[in-house]
């Protein structure tokens, strides 16, 4: 353990490692990684990985305005509580009395429909809030008033709360293109948006997307009291890439995961554009499969309900209700785990030979279900325990008994393998990566410490430590012959991997380290 100091008036959007000292008024930009034991000067603007000082901030004394802004945020949260309560009360009058009263599982159906109702009504409320509070933003100068700040924050907060659960169950559907359009995003149906951060109401008016794939990217549309426009055309934007600030035009380009783009990018390459008929067919099939998957998740609630009602007799006493609730949550998670196992088995069928899914649509549904399982089930409580390792093993992963798993997200479990002493600390681990809608699936082998916010996909990690925010994609050997030529720790038994083109992505390191203002 090492003491970390972050002083007043700091803004931290990046990563601060142990033993670091951040000076007053410093700004750690997105994807900046402060090395262990570093000292950041007062008012420094820090970028890069490893981080360096790029500029100095000019601070204004807005202490009174800051306190007023925080007070208004608290008032808005109180309003949100009443709004959500009102949505539930509205359901009591509109459709809950019409549910069948003689069906045993009506209470389960009522709560499931109530969650769906809450999400849909809240999304429509988000659209109203956006156009009422914010209106239409256009590139150019703006006044940074208190009202503009609280309006942007309130609209974004409500949008995240409204879309969180429903998005987690249908993230790869183009229905979210429609939701984004209603909020003001300029996007076509040839594009696919995989991530709610792409559609924040405070930024959507300043983003234009055409014939592109955007994977949970974020945008910086403000720069020196000026709104900037970000335009994406026929490009693939990697997982959690950050675009801006500045007027950006990204065309015919593949942007790697977790990089910060501040300059225009353009290449002369041809991108396959799907026909309208093909897009409609794909969306119909995905919508049908999402409906089936949501129905399966609903049925996973029934064993828990039977346990609650039959075994514990619908307990009213708190000392009985608490263990009953714990048992019900465990039962529901196990039921969901069984469903995920079956869906994964179908989605990855024949993928070992082809290095790609037999159906991209079905595979996207699997990824969504795997995300929802890790995000909303009881399994999140088991992170870092032997029980979590056992769960990953049941799903097909080869986990060494001396492995500590605390992943941010994990997919393609049959392709995941860890060696002795591996620690995965809040990192994204999977066996697939995608460029546009071309999905490549292959093994990932991990060794050593994989630090937080690292992104590992179809990769081989043999170093003792993988740094924070590092991206390693497609580095698993193509054949056993390639493996034999590589130096690996111990006597690792590598799996076969079908031949394919490897893609290695990593956040760029700053070449002129001498200019970095750090004392290690």
Buried (B, 14 or more C-beta within 10 A) or exposed (E): EEEBEBEEBBEBBBBBBEBBBBBBBBBBBBBBBBBEBBBBBBBBBBBBBBBBBBEBBEEEEEEEEEEEBEEBBEEBEEEBEEBBEEBEEBBEEEEBEEEEEEEEBEBBBBEBBBEBBBBEBBBEBBBEBBBEBBEEBEBEEEEEEEEBBBBBBBBBBBBBBBBBBBBBBBBBBBBBBEBBBBBBBBBEBBBBBBBBBBBBBBBBBBBBBBBBBBBBBBBBBBEEEBBBBBBBBBBBBBBBBBBBBBBBBBBBBBBBBBBBBEEEBEEEEEBEEBEEEEBEEBBEBBBEBBEEBBEBBBBBBBBBBBBBBEEBEEBEEEEEBEEBBEBBBBBBBBBBBBBBEEBBEBBBEEBBEEBBBEBBBBBBBBBBBBBBBBBBBBBEBBBBEEEBBEBBEBBBBBBBEEBBBBBBBBBBBBBBBBBEBBBBBBBBBBBBBBBBBEBBBBBBBBBBBBBBBBBBBBBBBBEEEBBBBBBBBBBBBBEEEBBEEEEBEEEBEBBEBBEBEBBEBBBEEBEEEEEBBBEE
